[in-house]
Amino acid sequence: MLTLAADIEVLARFGRALADPIRCRILLALREVPAHPADLADALEISRTRLSNHLACLRDCGLVVAVPVGRRTRYELADERLGHALDDLRTAVVAVEADKSCADADEKGCC
């Protein structure tokens, strides 16, 4: 069983990873299929250097792994359950957005 501190650290790492739109796009792409960095950079229309920095962050957070394939490296989600978690988060966020609880949400950006 995880301790409260360990639970918080896991959630904080996940939050850091999701805090950047490019990292979100990478995770969603890898949710569909593992990919080589060059293919990911092309699909996401970002430079390979920028992609490399984001992949390093995702590796450090423990969300993706690098798998050697011959002379190349393929990236994939570290655990298939992450794909399910991403799906759950996406649907939860959509549900929250559809049910804004305060009348001034658009003006204040609070809900």
FENCOR-V255125 format. One record per pair of residues at least 24 apart in sequence whose C-alpha atoms are under 7 Angstrom apart, sorted by the first residue. I is the first residue (numbers start at 1). J is the second residue. If there is no record, write none. Layout:
i->(I:I)
j->(J:J)
This chain:
i->(13:14:17:17:23:30:30:31:31:34:34:34:35:35:35:36:36:36:37)
j->(61:61:58:61:54:76:77:77:83:74:75:76:74:75:76:73:74:75:74)
